Amino acid sequence: MTLTLYSQYFNPKISKSKGRRISLEAARKFSESKLEEILRSLRFQFEAREAHYARLPWEPCKMYVVEANVKKSTLIELIERKL
């Protein structure tokens, strides 16, 4: 199953209503290199691309296209725990 994750899901500078999907405490520990390291440790195939998140189209971000056999919400929870 192909999932799309945006770095904005983990951005501590935006509110949950604008698209952050994890707690503020975990988001403060976020970095793009840490996210890539977590995805590698979970042994998921992924590709990072430059993109714009729909809720904040004026801010550039990274989009991660992930091949995973879990639901998107489950993957986000796994990442949040490892941050």
Secondary structure, DSSP 8 states (H G I E B T S, - for coil): -EEEEEGGGG-TTS-GGGT--S-HHHHTT--HHHHHHHHHHTT-EEEEEEEE-TTSTTSEEEEEEEE-SS-HHHHHHHHHHH-
